[in-house]
Amino acid sequence: MKKDEIKSAVAGVISEVFAEEKIDPGMIDAVDLADDLGMESITFISLIMALETKFVIRIPDAMIKAENFRKIDDIVGIIEGELTKQKEMLSDTRDGSLMDF
């Protein structure tokens, strides 16, 4: 998945989670989810769950901090990193590099 595709999908998730805010798609790059949209803990957890579902990933507990999910580019970076790890793990599995226990 290319970065612009990830960003578009993340923007869609943000728009869904913050549906009441009616975010202008042209302003998504400038929006701070905490300062501009008042992201609270329940909304934050909803965002994490929606992202994990959308991208079929598990965001590591160490990354689940509100400060990591304030701007779309930060979120895209996290998603991109997790998708890359997932792809590498699948590649290793296909190559037989992982040991069976």
C-alpha positions in Angstrom: 0.0 0.0 0.0 1.4 3.4 -1.0 1.8 6.3 1.4 -0.9 8.4 -0.4 -3.3 5.4 -0.2 -2.6 5.0 3.5 -3.1 8.7 4.1 -6.4 8.7 2.2 -7.6 5.7 4.3 -6.4 7.3 7.5 -8.3 10.5 6.6 -11.4 8.4 6.0 -11.1 6.8 9.4 -10.5 10.1 11.1 -13.6 11.5 9.4 -15.7 8.6 10.6 -14.4 8.7 14.2 -14.9 12.5 14.3 -18.1 12.6 12.2 -19.7 15.2 14.5 -16.8 17.6 13.8 -17.4 17.6 10.0 -13.7 18.0 9.1 -12.9 19.8 5.9 -10.9 17.2 3.8 -8.7 20.1 2.6 -7.7 20.9 6.1 -6.9 17.4 7.4 -3.1 18.0 7.2 -3.4 20.9 9.5 -5.8 19.4 12.1 -4.5 18.5 15.5 -6.9 15.9 16.8 -6.3 16.9 20.5 -6.1 20.7 20.2 -8.5 21.3 17.3 -11.0 18.5 17.8 -10.8 17.9 21.5 -9.9 14.2 21.3 -10.8 12.5 24.6 -9.7 9.1 25.8 -12.8 7.3 24.5 -12.4 8.9 21.1 -8.7 8.0 21.1 -9.5 4.3 21.8 -12.2 4.4 19.1 -9.6 5.8 16.6 -7.0 3.1 17.5 -9.6 0.3 17.1 -10.8 1.8 13.8 -7.3 2.0 12.4 -6.4 -1.5 13.5 -9.6 -2.8 11.9 -9.1 -0.8 8.7 -5.5 -1.9 8.1 -5.7 -5.3 9.7 -2.8 -4.5 12.1 -2.1 -4.4 15.8 -0.6 -1.2 17.0 2.0 -2.0 19.7 1.0 -0.9 23.2 4.2 1.2 23.4 2.9 3.3 20.5 -0.6 3.8 21.9 -0.1 7.3 23.3 -2.2 10.3 22.5 0.8 12.4 21.5 1.6 9.9 18.7 -1.9 10.3 17.2 -2.4 14.1 17.0 -1.6 14.7 13.4 -2.4 12.7 10.3 1.2 12.4 9.1 2.2 10.9 12.5 -0.6 8.4 12.2 0.4 7.6 8.6 4.0 7.0 9.8 2.8 4.5 12.5 0.5 2.7 10.1 3.2 2.6 7.4 5.7 1.1 9.9 3.3 -1.6 11.1 2.4 -2.5 7.5 6.1 -2.8 6.7 6.7 -5.0 9.7 3.7 -7.2 8.7 5.0 -7.5 5.1 8.5 -8.4 6.3 7.1 -11.1 8.7 5.0 -12.6 5.8 8.1 -12.6 3.6 10.2 -14.3 6.3 7.4 -16.9 6.7 7.3 -17.6 3.0 11.1 -17.9 2.9 11.1 -20.4 5.7 13.2 -18.1 7.8 11.0 -18.4 10.8 11.5 -21.5 12.9 8.5 -23.7 13.8 8.2 -24.4 17.5 
